[in-house]
Amino acid sequence: MSSSPLQRPEPWPRRLPVPTPTLSPFPLSQDPVISTEDTLRVSVLSEALPYIQRFAGRRVVVKYGGAAMVREDLRDAVFRDLALLACVGVQPVVVHGGGPEINQWLKKLEIPAQFRDGLRVTDLDTMNVVEMVLVGRVNKQIVNGLNRVGGRAVGLSGSDGALVEARTWGDGSYGLVGEVAAVNPDVLAPLLQSGYIPVISSVAADPSGQAHNINADTVAGELAAALQAEKLILLTDTPGILQDREDPSSLLRQITLPEARELIRTGVVNAGMTPKTECCIRALAQGVGAAHILDGRVPHALLLEVFTDAGVGTMVVGSSRAAARASAQRRG
């Protein structure tokens, strides 16, 4: 009797049943509706992506001042903007003054505030108050605000780590008003590499150890140059550089270094805008990629300038070629 060959069992099941695809988990009459707000959020993120990629790992120095330091809603917007910049890989550095709070404390302590040619005449008593307010109060308020919204901020003054070396401004007739003699940014490198946001008050000591009060715009500009920052951003209480300072619609959205010098020479840039524009000029001349003068009264002005095609405020670039490149980048 012959044996039949062994039969290989059929695999079971030969093929798994494929479920019929469902086009929507909802009945047609209940398809989810995408709101205009949701669409706008996605559009904004999509527009920001190339800027996030371009500026990741780059340093941005922000001079924080004006109404953005005074109004609570604007303060919160700035803190969130800075925290977001750090979260996406940008390395923000904040420099601040604090004139209004200095005046308040001088008044409380019955020390007269004196100004000459727009500069605070700073005797020793006034300097003690300036240092107390900027280093001990305003700086920590900013640090706490950034930490509260998820940033990781570290408070410093120009004196810490010999970050900024001061010298007396002019002939000394303004007292302990200083200017920047040198910048040593080595203390900032490990902080930036670890994702911290340095917050720096514009108080620095001379070689003898005497503290000086230095204009925060000046400190920001010189620090941006020393860090070879991609951007220097000055938050102000004006829309930017105006062709006609009485007409906000005459905003100059982008100018070159030679054009900035010419605007100063012809008097189009004058009064309080002159030192800010000069600060931008010096920073660009020392290698900073671009300088921006923004209206800090506009909520989220920082993000609007850095991460959108249109931007806000005035951008100052080094040359016509750089201006053309910046314009092309803004167009995407």
Sequence and secondary structure as in RCSB ss.txt:
>XXXX:A:sequence
MSSSPLQRPEPWPRRLPVPTPTLSPFPLSQDPVISTEDTLRVSVLSEALPYIQRFAGRRVVVKYGGAAMVREDLR
DAVFRDLALLACVGVQPVVVHGGGPEINQWLKKLEIPAQFRDGLRVTDLDTMNVVEMVLVGRVNKQIVNGLNRVG
GRAVGLSGSDGALVEARTWGDGSYGLVGEVAAVNPDVLAPLLQSGYIPVISSVAADPSGQAHNINADTVAGELAA
ALQAEKLILLTDTPGILQDREDPSSLLRQITLPEARELIRTGVVNAGMTPKTECCIRALAQGVGAAHILDGRVPH
ALLLEVFTDAGVGTMVVGSSRAAARASAQRRG
>XXXX:A:secstr
           SSSS       S SS GGG     HHHHHHHHHHHHHHHHHHHHTT EEEEEE THHHHSHHHH
HHHHHHHHHHHHTT EEEEEE  HHHHHHHHHHTT    EETTEE B HHHHHHHHIIIIIIIHHHHHHHHHHTT
  EEEEETTGGG EEEEE TTSTTBSEEEEEEE GGGGHHHHHTT EEEEESEEE TTS EEEE HHHHHHHHHH
HHT SEEEEEESSSS BSSTT GGGB  EEEHHHHHHHHHTTSS TTHHHHHHHHHHHHHTT SEEEEEETTSTT
HHHHHHHSSS  SEEEESSHHHHHHHHHHHT 
